[in-house]
């Protein structure tokens, strides 16, 4: 009897060892992919969800998500990739595409095939002409207004301005003063988006055929003259209230209308539940404006150039999984308050004033990746005129000088690929 038990014990032990070995082998076979994201599950719940959904149908793949601080992420990521370290998969951003493209693998897709189902899939190409990143969602600037301020001023939905002249009339009814001081701006325009978009709205490109700035064009002068009008004549604005970030003055209830961005909608809602706001489309300089605003994009995650062949195969499959999944694509679009890049999903997003505003102006939104130094110079030029009271001619001269050594050819590329390029000077 003891011998039987001993044999049974040995068999049991061997079974346990064999089972443990098989588990270990299975574990070893699972492909672990390190992913970097500059945000948490609250901010990017739709991204975290797409990884979970893929793991459900691909049990041999495990994503190891590492959150990185936003401020350090865009400096640290390209350095890590260049050194052969860093993640296998990473969240990308159009503003940093120039440094991420050389460190990322191309996807094995032909642009001509993607164009059947996606809008502008060939913007971010590798050296072999295949896409490295594919747009997931398009979004951009919108106007936000404080509904309570609006109603207190006796305004209704019928008063939503469609032109800048109409906005000036509405903003005068919303502005609050303490003596001569503007304490609540009817309109906070202080983001650099304002000047860039209003130059475009007049049919003026932001670079010439040589890739040099046109900020000092007649259109640029017109915008700065209008800003002076807002500050000094109509007194509906005070640049210093937002100081380059209108969303800050809006959250402090120091502005009633702001030149904002679609991404702000969810942020406003989560930051201040008492803030009663809605969005409307960007007003236009004239009815025949060839551009209303720029189209920003959120992109597919980048695949590191350092991945193994097996990892590359998995990550290409993951990318296809995301692009072909209706719910995931809509969740991403809704998460950024934008419009899906999938042609069949345009107009299928949630019903919100922000997304409706984006949809209404989408045909006149120019896909654009703006050089960071150009953004900085535009904002500085606006501030010099609005706050420092520098003559417009001098401020524009400073801008041209600062941009003289900048490479702005990418702007030329995007403008030349715009659907209505023939209407731009």
C-alpha positions in Angstrom: 0.0 0.0 0.0 2.8 2.4 0.9 4.5 1.5 -2.4 1.3 2.3 -4.3 1.0 5.6 -2.5 4.6 6.4 -3.2 4.2 5.7 -6.9 1.0 7.8 -7.0 2.8 10.5 -5.1 5.6 10.4 -7.6 3.1 10.5 -10.5 1.3 13.4 -8.9 4.6 15.3 -8.4 5.6 14.7 -11.9 2.2 15.9 -13.1 2.6 19.1 -11.1 6.1 19.6 -12.4 5.0 18.9 -16.0 2.0 21.3 -15.6 4.2 24.0 -14.1 6.6 23.5 -17.0 3.8 23.8 -19.5 2.6 27.0 -17.8 6.1 28.4 -17.9 6.4 27.5 -21.5 3.1 29.1 -22.4 4.2 32.2 -20.4 7.5 32.2 -22.3 5.6 32.1 -25.6 3.5 35.1 -24.7 4.8 38.2 -26.5 5.2 41.1 -24.1 5.0 44.5 -25.7 6.2 47.6 -23.8 3.9 50.6 -24.5 4.6 54.2 -23.5 1.7 56.6 -23.0 2.0 60.2 -21.5 -1.2 59.9 -19.5 -3.4 57.7 -17.3 -6.5 55.6 -17.8 -8.7 58.5 -17.0 -7.3 60.8 -19.7 -6.8 58.1 -22.3 -9.4 55.4 -21.3 -10.1 54.7 -25.0 -6.4 53.9 -25.7 -6.2 51.6 -22.6 -9.4 49.9 -23.7 -8.0 49.1 -27.2 -5.1 47.2 -25.7 -7.5 45.2 -23.5 -9.7 44.4 -26.4 -6.8 43.1 -28.4 -5.5 41.0 -25.6 -9.0 39.3 -25.2 -8.7 37.9 -28.7 -4.9 37.4 -28.7 -4.0 35.6 -25.5 -0.4 35.2 -26.6 0.1 38.9 -26.5 0.6 41.0 -23.3 0.9 44.8 -23.3 3.0 46.3 -20.5 1.8 49.9 -20.4 4.2 52.4 -18.8 2.8 55.8 -18.0 5.2 58.7 -18.7 5.0 62.4 -17.6 3.8 64.5 -20.5 6.5 67.1 -20.0 9.3 64.7 -20.2 7.8 62.2 -22.7 8.5 64.1 -25.9 12.1 64.7 -25.0 12.8 61.3 -23.5 11.1 59.1 -26.2 13.2 60.0 -29.3 16.4 59.8 -27.3 15.5 56.3 -26.0 14.5 55.1 -29.5 17.7 56.5 -31.0 19.8 54.6 -28.4 18.1 51.3 -29.2 16.1 51.3 -25.9 12.7 52.5 -25.1 9.3 51.0 -25.8 8.2 48.8 -28.7 5.0 50.8 -29.2 4.4 54.4 -28.3 1.8 57.1 -28.5 2.7 59.7 -31.1 1.9 63.4 -31.7 1.9 65.4 -34.8 4.0 68.2 -33.2 6.8 65.7 -32.7 6.4 63.6 -35.9 9.6 65.1 -37.3 11.8 63.4 -34.6 9.6 60.3 -34.3 9.4 59.3 -38.0 13.1 58.4 -38.4 12.9 56.1 -35.3 9.7 54.3 -36.3 9.0 51.4 -38.6 6.9 51.8 -41.7 3.6 50.0 -41.9 3.3 47.4 -44.7 0.3 49.2 -46.3 0.0 51.1 -49.6 -1.4 54.6 -49.4 -3.5 54.0 -52.5 -5.3 51.1 -50.8 -5.9 53.0 -47.5 -7.3 56.0 -49.4 -10.4 54.0 -50.2 -11.5 53.9 -46.6 -9.5 56.7 -44.8 -9.1 60.4 -45.2 -5.5 61.6 -45.8 -3.7 58.4 -44.8 -0.5 59.4 -46.6 0.6 62.4 -44.6 3.3 60.7 -42.5 5.4 58.6 -44.9 8.6 56.7 -44.4 11.5 56.6 -46.9 9.9 53.8 -48.9 6.7 55.8 -49.4 4.6 53.8 -46.9 2.8 55.2 -43.9 4.5 55.3 -40.6 1.6 56.8 -38.7 -2.0 56.9 -39.9 -4.5 59.5 -38.7 -7.2 58.1 -36.3 -9.1 61.2 -35.7 -9.3 64.8 -37.0 -10.2 67.7 -34.8 -9.2 71.3 -34.3 -10.2 74.8 -33.2 -13.8 75.6 -32.1 -15.3 78.5 -30.2 -16.5 77.8 -26.7 -19.0 80.0 -24.9 -20.3 80.2 -21.3 -24.0 79.4 -21.6 -24.9 81.2 -18.3 -23.1 84.4 -19.5 -24.8 84.1 -22.8 -28.3 83.8 -21.3 -27.7 86.6 -18.8 -26.9 88.9 -21.7 -30.2 88.0 -23.3 -28.6 86.1 -26.1 -30.1 83.0 -27.8 -29.0 80.3 -30.2 -30.0 82.7 -33.0 -27.2 85.0 -32.0 -24.4 82.4 -32.6 -22.0 84.4 -34.8 -21.0 83.2 -38.2 -18.6 86.0 -39.1 -16.1 88.0 -37.1 -18.2 91.2 -37.4 -21.1 89.3 -35.8 -18.8 88.0 -33.1 -17.7 91.5 -32.2 -21.3 92.6 -31.8 -22.1 89.6 -29.5 -18.8 90.0 -27.5 -19.7 93.7 -26.7 -22.8 92.4 -24.9 -20.8 89.9 -22.9 -17.9 92.0 -21.7 -17.8 93.1 -18.1 -15.8 96.1 -16.8 -14.6 97.4 -13.5 -14.1 101.1 -14.3 -11.9 101.1 -17.4 -10.6 97.6 -16.8 -11.9 94.5 -18.6 -12.6 91.9 -15.8 -14.5 89.5 -18.0 -13.6 89.5 -21.7 -16.4 89.1 -24.1 -13.8 87.2 -26.3 -10.4 85.7 -25.4 -8.5 85.2 -28.6 -5.0 84.9 -27.0 -4.0 81.5 -28.5 -1.7 81.5 -31.6 -4.5 79.6 -33.4 -6.3 82.9 -33.9 -3.7 84.7 -36.1 -2.7 81.6 -38.0 -6.4 80.7 -38.9 -7.4 84.3 -39.7 -4.5 84.6 -42.2 -5.7 81.4 -43.8 -9.3 82.7 -43.9 -8.1 85.5 -46.1 -6.7 83.1 -48.7 -3.1 83.7 -47.7 -0.8 80.7 -47.1 1.5 80.8 -44.2 4.6 80.3 -46.3 5.5 81.3 -49.9 6.8 79.0 -52.6 10.3 79.2 -51.2 9.2 78.1 -47.7 9.6 81.5 -46.2 7.0 83.0 -43.8 4.2 85.2 -45.0 3.3 86.5 -41.6 4.1 90.0 -42.7 1.7 89.8 -45.6 -1.3 92.1 -46.0 -3.4 89.3 -44.4 -1.0 89.3 -41.4 -1.3 93.1 -41.0 -5.1 92.8 -41.2 -5.3 90.3 -38.4 -3.1 92.4 -36.1 -5.2 95.5 -36.8 -8.3 93.5 -35.9 -6.7 92.4 -32.6 -5.9 96.1 -31.8 -9.5 96.8 -32.5 -10.6 94.2 -30.1 -8.2 95.4 -27.4 -8.3 99.2 -27.8 -11.4 100.3 -29.7 -14.1 97.8 -28.9 -12.5 96.7 -25.6 -14.0 93.2 -25.7 -10.6 91.5 -25.0 -7.6 91.6 -22.8 -4.8 89.4 -23.9 -3.4 89.1 -20.4 -6.5 87.4 -19.0 -5.7 84.2 -20.9 -2.1 85.1 -21.7 -1.9 82.7 -24.6 -4.2 80.1 -23.0 -7.8 81.2 -23.3 -8.9 78.0 -21.7 -7.4 79.3 -18.4 -9.5 82.5 -18.4 -12.6 80.4 -19.4 -12.2 78.1 -16.3 -11.7 81.2 -14.1 -15.0 82.6 -15.6 -13.0 85.6 -16.9 -14.1 85.2 -20.5 -17.4 84.4 -22.1 -16.2 83.2 -25.5 -12.8 81.8 -26.3 -10.9 80.6 -29.3 -10.5 77.0 -28.1 -9.8 73.5 -29.3 -11.9 70.3 -29.4 -9.7 68.5 -26.9 -10.7 71.0 -24.2 -14.4 69.8 -24.2 -13.8 66.7 -22.0 -11.2 68.6 -20.0 -13.6 71.4 -19.1 -16.3 68.9 -18.2 -14.0 66.9 -15.8 -12.3 70.0 -14.3 -15.4 72.0 -13.4 -18.7 70.2 -13.4 -20.4 73.6 -12.7 -19.1 75.1 -15.9 -22.1 75.4 -18.4 -20.6 75.6 -21.9 -21.2 74.8 -25.5 -19.2 75.1 -28.7 -19.9 76.6 -32.1 -17.9 76.7 -35.4 -15.1 79.2 -36.0 -16.5 82.5 -37.5 -15.1 83.4 -40.9 -13.5 86.4 -42.4 -15.7 86.2 -45.4 -18.2 83.6 -46.8 -15.7 82.5 -49.5 -12.8 81.7 -47.0 -10.8 78.8 -48.5 -9.8 77.7 -45.0 -11.6 78.0 -41.7 -9.0 76.5 -39.4 -6.3 73.8 -39.3 -7.1 70.1 -38.9 -5.0 68.6 -36.1 -4.8 64.8 -35.9 -4.3 62.0 -33.4 -2.4 59.1 -34.9 -1.9 55.3 -34.7 0.8 54.3 -32.2 4.3 54.3 -33.5 6.3 51.0 -33.8 9.9 51.3 -32.8 12.5 50.7 -35.4 14.2 48.4 -32.9 11.5 45.7 -32.6 12.1 42.1 -33.6 10.4 40.6 -36.7 8.0 38.7 -34.5 7.1 41.9 -32.5 6.6 43.8 -35.8 4.2 41.2 -37.0 2.2 41.4 -33.8 2.1 45.2 -33.8 1.1 45.4 -37.5 -1.8 43.0 -36.7 -2.7 45.2 -33.6 -2.7 48.4 -35.8 -5.1 46.7 -38.3 -7.2 45.5 -35.4 -7.7 49.1 -34.2 -8.3 50.6 -37.7 -10.9 47.9 -38.5 -12.8 48.0 -35.2 -15.8 50.4 -35.5 -16.3 50.9 -31.8 -12.6 51.5 -30.9 -12.3 54.0 -33.7 -15.5 55.8 -32.6 -14.4 55.8 -28.9 -11.1 57.4 -29.9 -12.9 60.0 -32.0 -15.3 60.8 -29.2 -12.5 60.8 -26.7 -10.8 63.7 -28.5 -14.2 65.3 -29.5 -13.2 64.9 -33.1 -14.2 63.2 -36.4 -13.0 59.7 -37.3 -10.5 59.3 -40.1 -12.6 56.3 -41.4 -14.8 57.6 -44.1 -17.7 55.3 -43.2 -17.6 56.6 -39.6 -17.7 60.3 -40.3 -20.8 61.7 -38.7 -21.2 58.6 -36.5 -19.7 60.1 -33.4 -21.6 61.2 -30.3 -24.0 64.1 -30.4 -22.1 67.0 -28.8 -21.8 70.7 -29.8 -18.0 70.3 -30.1 -18.2 67.4 -32.5 -21.0 69.1 -34.4 -18.9 72.2 -34.8 -15.9 70.2 -36.1 -18.2 68.3 -38.6 -19.7 71.5 -39.9 -16.3 73.0 -40.8 -14.4 69.8 -41.7 -14.5 70.5 -45.4 -12.5 73.7 -44.9 -10.0 72.4 -42.4 -6.4 72.1 -43.7 -4.5 69.1 -42.3 -1.4 70.7 -40.9 1.6 70.0 -38.7 2.8 73.4 -37.6 6.5 73.8 -36.6 6.7 74.7 -32.9 8.9 77.7 -33.5 6.3 79.2 -35.8 3.6 78.8 -33.1 5.9 80.5 -30.6 6.7 83.4 -32.9 3.0 84.0 -33.8 2.0 84.1 -30.2 4.9 86.5 -29.4 3.9 88.7 -32.3 0.3 88.9 -31.0 1.5 89.8 -27.5 3.9 92.5 -28.8 1.1 94.2 -30.5 -1.7 93.6 -27.9 0.2 94.0 -24.7 3.5 95.8 -25.4 1.8 98.1 -27.9 4.6 97.6 -30.4 3.8 99.0 -33.8 2.5 96.3 -36.1 5.3 96.9 -38.7 8.0 96.4 -36.0 6.3 93.3 -34.5 6.1 91.7 -38.0 9.7 92.6 -38.7 10.8 90.9 -35.5 8.8 87.8 -36.5 10.3 87.6 -40.0 13.8 87.9 -38.5 13.2 85.2 -35.9 11.8 82.8 -38.6 14.5 83.5 -41.2 16.6 80.5 -40.0 13.6 78.2 -39.4 12.8 75.3 -41.7 9.2 75.9 -42.7 9.1 73.7 -45.8 6.8 71.2 -44.1 4.1 73.9 -44.0 4.5 74.3 -47.8 4.1 70.5 -48.1 0.8 70.4 -46.3 -0.6 73.5 -48.0 0.3 72.1 -51.4 -1.6 68.9 -50.5 -4.7 70.7 -49.3 -7.9 70.1 -51.3 -8.5 73.9 -51.9 -4.8 74.8 -52.5 -5.7 76.7 -55.7 -7.5 79.2 -53.6 -4.5 80.0 -51.4 -2.0 82.7 -52.4 
